[in-house]
Amino acid sequence: MSGARVVARGWGWRHAGRRRWAVQDLDLDLVPGQRILLLGASGAGKSTLLRGLAGVLGDVEDGEATGELLVDGAPPARVRGRAGLVLQDPDAQVILARVGDDVAFACENLGVPADEIWARVDESLDAVALRVARDHSTSHLSGGQKQRLALAGILAMRPGLLLLDEPTANLDPAGAIAVRDAVIAAAERTGATLVVVEHRVELWADAVDRVIVLAAGGGVLADGSPETVFHEQASELAAAGVWLPGARVEREPAARRIDGESDVLLRGEDLAVGRRPFGARAVDVVSSGIDLSVTAGRVLAITGDNGAGKSTLAMTLAGLLPAASGRVVAAEPLRAGRGADPLRWSARDLLTRIGTVFQSPEHQLLTTRVRAELEVGPRALGLDAAEIRARVDELLERLRLTHLAAVNPYTLSGGEKRRLTVAATLATRPRMLVLDEPTYGQDARTWRELAGLIDDVRDAGTAVVMVTHDRALVDAIADSEYSLGVTAP
């Protein structure tokens, strides 16, 4: 199958109820078979463009479109099988209970002959290095493994237009390289046109033909070969918050600024962690023999391979999952009169003691307005209106969300949703903060702002536990590192 041709003429899209256009005045011509890296500041409309090309933005009830967007000369909704889209949130693309069936799903819908489907399934799983059996439960996969699963399903379709939205964001470094190589090999083998949105710019810079940078206010900020865009327009891109290959994060390691002793707030003692499959009695243990301490005014980074149990460990420390064995013990400065096991605390007790930001932002959105989302925790604590307003206004301003205060959180970009969930957790000012991939989907500017916010929270005495594959973040702000499944560098 040959690559698809993409044309945009003055195209724009605005979500229903939004004043601001997600994308506006966009003119593009993508040549069949090109490999394109699509960049832009957080909120510039990258994900919106990919959804538009995949034909899944919706109808007039969902938003308003201007201009033309065509795939092979037709509106994308009329040629949906021509494009394959991997979303930012891998959970949103898991459909069936078993891995093989999930990869086969799109092929079945496209009418691929049955005897060919399973060959494609095995080939695609091997290409993305997801080495599990076809009958492996999709609910037992980690976030990074689900990302590979979603990509395998798209590769099995063999689309003419391959659209990837942050495909390596939840992957460890080795996994990210493997996935990139699988994508490039698939594009070369099939001739597909590739459009990838990715903040790991250096991972893709040498593998693409063209770089397109969307301007935050509409239109295109830069368009050309990687050499031309990254070298001739570097200062302009940096000013817009776009990551550049090899760019260094200018932050001093936080550990150098910390003096004196601090309280240990939480301990994990000979912990084994895992999850109980639906209907099962036993827990599937993913990691064991864990001994660690969480200390006030310190940042502990949990790192390791995909599937090593990082998120499961974080949820166990946060009192949201039971330990398979061993103990989680909260010290008196954290438990403040409650029992020693956070798992037995009420939701209200957790609000001011342990705040948690999940890997998938959609899993903790509760309201239909950004401001209301930030008000949920403070209202549950019974704070007065003036205090709630002061806390919410400060967080909106700090995380560049003020202009989105009246917007439905589900219509935000991935990076904006991440900042919102961090802000919502901070609104109750917990003594301990658990963050799962906090810098996922952030541009260079919002990355620095989030890192600075974590710095400030830590310096105010809060204990921070963060699960991350972001080595720059670990080097910049972590005081200690606990690595699962690998030896930390």
N, C-alpha and C positions, 0 to 999 in steps of 0.2 A: 504494500500500500504506500502510495506516495504521500509526501507531506502536504499539509493544508496551507492554503493561502488566506491570510488575515488582512482585512482592510478596515480602518476606522476613519470616518470623515466627520469631524466636528462632534464626535460622540461624547455623551455625558450621561451620568446616572445619579439620581438623588432618591434616597430612601423615603418612603411615605412619612410625612410628619417632620421631615428634616428641612431646615432652611439652607444648610450648606450642601453643595454638591460633592459627592464622594469622588467623582471623576468629571472633568469638564473640558470642553474644547480639545478633544484628543484626536490627532491625525496620525495614523500609522499605516505602514504597508510592510507586512511580514512575508518574506519570500519563502516558498515551500522548502523545507529541509533546513532552514536556519536554526541555529541554537542561540537563544536570547536569554540574557540575564536581566530581569526587570527589577529595578531598584527605586528607591524613593523614601522619604521620611515616613515615620509611623503615621498612618492616617491619610497618606497621599492617594490612596485608591488602588493599590496594587491587587489586593484580594478581590475588590469589586470588579476590576477588569478581567481577572481570571474567571470569575463566576459568570460575567457577561459572555465571555468567549465559550464557556461551557453550556450556555443557554439555561442557567439555573437561577437567574436573578429574580424571576417572577413576572407578574403581569402588572397592569396599571394600579391594582390595589396594593401592590408591594412597593411601588416607586414610580418615578417619572424618568423617561429617557429622552434624549435629544440626539439628533444626527443619525448616523448609520454605523452599525457594527456588523461585519459580514465574515463568514467563514466559507470559503470556496464559493463566494458570490451569493450566499443565502444567509438569512438571519440565523444565529446559532441555535435557537430553539427548534428549528426545522431539521437540523443535521446533528442532533445530540450525540449519536453514536460516533461521529467523526472526531470528537474531542474527549479526552480522558483527564479528569481533574482529581488531584490529591489535595485535600483540604488541610488547613492549618491544624485542625483538631482531629486526630486520627480516630477518636471514639465515634465521631459523627459519621464515619464511613464503615464501621463494623456492622454488618447486617445479619449474618448467620452465625450459628453456634460453633461450627467447626471450621478450621482454617481452610481446608481444601474447598469446602462448599462456598466460603466467602470469596475466595479468589475466582471461583468458577461462575459466580452469580452474574456478572456483567456479560461474560461470554454467552451464557445461556440466553440472556435477554436479547443479544445481538444475533441469535440464531446460528452460532458456530456449531458445526457438526459434533455430536456427542463424543465420537471417537477421537476428535482433535482437542476437545476441551481439557482433558486430564493431562495430555502432553504439555499443553500451554501452562496449566497450573503448576506442574512440577518444574518446568523451565523457569517460570517467573519466581517461584519461591527460592529456587537455587540462585537466580540472578541477584536477588536482594539479600541473600545469605540469611534467610529465615529458616533455620534448620530444625523444623519441628515436623511431626507427622501430619498427614492430611486431616486426621480425625482429632488433632489437638484442639482443645477448647479455646475459642477466642477470648473468653473471659479470663483465662489464665495468663494472657500476654501482658507484658509491661507496656508502658506508653511508647517506648522506642520500638518495641516489637510490633505494636499495632501500626506504627508509622510504616514499617517495612511491609506489613500485610496490605495496607491500603495501596502502596506503590505496586506490589505484586499484582493486585487485582486490576490496576490500570494497565500495567505492561501486558497482561494476558489479553486485554482487549485489542492490542496493536492499533491504537488510534493514529489518525493522521496528524492530530494536534495534541501534544503532551503538555499538560499544564500542571505545574508543581508549586504549591504554596508552602514555603518553609519545609522542604522534605527532610532535612537533616537536623531540625531544631532539637528534637528529643533524642538524638543519637550520640553515642560516645564517639571519639575521634576516629577510631578504626572503622566503626559502623558507618560514619558519615562518608568516608572515602569509598567504602564498598558500595554504598547506595549511589554516590555520584558516578562511579565507574559503570554501574549497572544501567543507569539512566542514559549515559552517553553511548554505551554499547547498543542499547535498544534503539536509540535514535538513529545511529549509524546503520543498524541492520534493517530497519523498516523505512528509513527516509523521513520519519516524522519530523514535523516542526516542533521545536521545544521552546517553551517559555517557563522559566523558573524564577520564582521569587525567593530570595535567600539573603539573610544578613551575614552569613559566613562567606563574604565576598571572595576571599582568597581561595576558597575551596573550588570555586567555579570560574574564576577569572581566566584561567588558561584553557578552559574546556569549552568556551562559548565563542561565537563569531561576532556577536553584537551585544552592546549594553545600552539599554534604554532606561532613563531616569525620569520618573514622573515628578512634575513640580507640584508642590503642596497646594498652590492656588489654581491649578488646572494647566493642561497642556503638558509639554515635554521640556524638561530642564536640560537633558543631554541625550544624544543618540549617535552612536558610532562604534567603531571597533573598541575592544577593551583598552588597547594602547592609547588611542586618541582620547577616550573619555577619562580614563584614570590618570593620565599624565597631563593632558592639556587643560582639564577642567577640575583638577584636584581641589583647589582652594574653594571654588564655587560649590562643589559637592560637599566638602567638609563643613562649610558654613550652613548648608541645608540639613546637616545631620546624617548624611549618607556615609556608611562605612566604606573605607578604602582598603585595598589589599595591603597588608603589612602595617597598617596604621597602629601605633602604640597608644594604649590607654594611659593618659597622663594623670595618674593617681599614685600617691605614696601608699605603701602597704600599711594598713590600719594598725597592725600589731605593734609597730614601732611607737605608736602614740599612747599605748596603754601601760599604766604603771600600777603597782600595788596589787593586793589580793581582792578577789570578788567572791561572792557567795555561789556555791554550787546549788543550782535550782532543781536539777533533775538528774537522775542516774539511770542508766541501763545496765543491769547486772546479769551477765551470762544469758543474754537475750537470744532467743530464736524467733524469727518473724516470718509470717506468711499469711495467706488468705484461705478462708474456708470456701470451697466451691459450693454453689447452690445445691442444697439437699444432702451434702456430705457431712459426716461427723468429724472427720479429721481435717486438720489444717495442712495445706501444702507448704512446707517449710522452704523458703528460698535463701535464707541466710541464718547462721547460728554462731554461737560463741562471741557475741557482741558485748563489749564492756566499754562504756563511754560516759562522759559527764557533760552536762550543759550548764554553762556558767554565766551569771549575770554580767552584762557589759562585754560579752565576747561573741564572736561569730564562729560557729562550727560548720564547716562545709562537709557534706556527705557526697562522696564521689564514687565512681566505679562503672563497670560495664553495664550495658542494657540488660535487664533481666536479673541483675544481682540483688535486687531487693531494696534499692534506695528509697523509693516512694513508700514502700510498705514499712520500712523502718521509720520514716518520718511520721507516717500516720499512727504508728504504734507509740512513738514518743509523745505525740500530740493528744493521746487519749482517745483516738478514734477507731483503733483496731486493737483487739486483745493480743497479747504476746503468745506465741506458740508454747514457749517455756521461758523460764527466767523471770525477771521482775523489772518493772518501770517504777521508780520510787521518786516521788516529789518531796523535796525538802520543805521545811516549814515556811521559809520566805516566799515560796511559790504557792504552796497549798493553802496557806493562811487560814488554818482551822479546819480544812477539809481533810479527807482521808489521803493516804499516801499514794494511792493508785489513781491517776487521772482518768482512767477508763470509767470509774465509778462516779465521776463528777457530773453534775447537771450541765445542760447547755449554758445556762446563765453563769454558772461557776467558771466555765471555760472562757467566757467572753473576756474577762479581765485577767485571766491567768495564762491561757495558751491560745493564741490566734493562729489560724492555719490558712494558707493560700494553696489551693490544689493545683495540680499540673494542668488541668483543663479548666479554664476560667468559667465556662458555661455551667460547670457542675455546682457553682455556688452563687449564681445570679438568682435573685429572688423577686425583683420588682420590675416595673416597666419604665423607670426613669433613673438616670445616673445619680441625681441628688438623693432620691429616695433610697437607692441602694446603699449609699454612705450613711443614711440615717437609721438603718435597720438596727445595728448594734447599739448605738447610743440610746435609741428609744427603748430597746429591751432592758437597758440598765436604768431606765427611769430618769434620765437627765432632763433638765429643763430646756425649753425651746432655745433660749439664748446660747447656752453651752453647746447644744447640738449644732446650731447654725455656725458658731465660731469654729468648731472642729471640722465641719464639712467644708466650709469656705476655705480654710487653710489647706486642706488636702486637695481640693479641686485645683487651687492655684499652684500648689507645689508640683503636682503631677500633670499639669497642662490639660486639665479636663474641664475647666470652667466653661468654655464655649459649648461643651457637650452636656451640661447639667440637666437639660430638659429632654435629652435624647433617650430612646429605648436602648438599654445596654446590649441587647442582642444584635443591634445593627452596627456596633462599634467594630473597628478593625481588631485583629488578634492582639496587637501590641497595646491598643487602648483598653481592651478588656483586661489584660494582665495588670496594667496600672490601676484600673478600677478595683480589682479584687484585692490588690495590695493595700490600696487606700481604705477600702471597707474594713479590712482586718485591723488596720492601725487606728481606726476611729474609736475603738474601745480601749485603746492603750494597754494591751496585755503585757504582762511581765516577761512572757516568752513568746517568740514569733517563729513559726515554722513555714518556710517558703519552698515550694517545689518548682524549680526552674523559673526563678523570678525575672530573669532578663530575656526570656523567650519572646521573640518577635519585636525587639526594641531596636530603634535606630541608634546611631552613635550618641546623639544628644540625650534621648530619653534613657539610654543605658547609663550615662553618667549621672543623670538625675536620680534614677533608682538606686544606683550604688551609693550616691550621696545620702539619700534618704535612709538606707540601711545603716550607713555610717552614723547618722544622727541618732537613730533609734538605739543602736548599740552604745553610743557615747552617753545616752541618757540612762543607761543601766539595764536596758532590755537584753535578754539572752536571745540570740538569733541562731536558728538551725536552717541551713539552706541546702537543698538537693540541687546539684547543678553539674552540667557538662561544660560550663563556661570557665575555661582555665584562666582567662583574663580576670574574671570576677573573683575567683578564688585567690589569685595572686594579689589582687588589689585590696580586698577587705577581710579575708578570712584570717582568724587568729589561730585556728587549728583545723586539721582535716582528718576525717575518718573515711577510709577508702574500703569499699566492698568489692571483692573479686579481682582487684588489681593492686599493684604497689604504687603508691602516690609518687610522682616525680619530685 
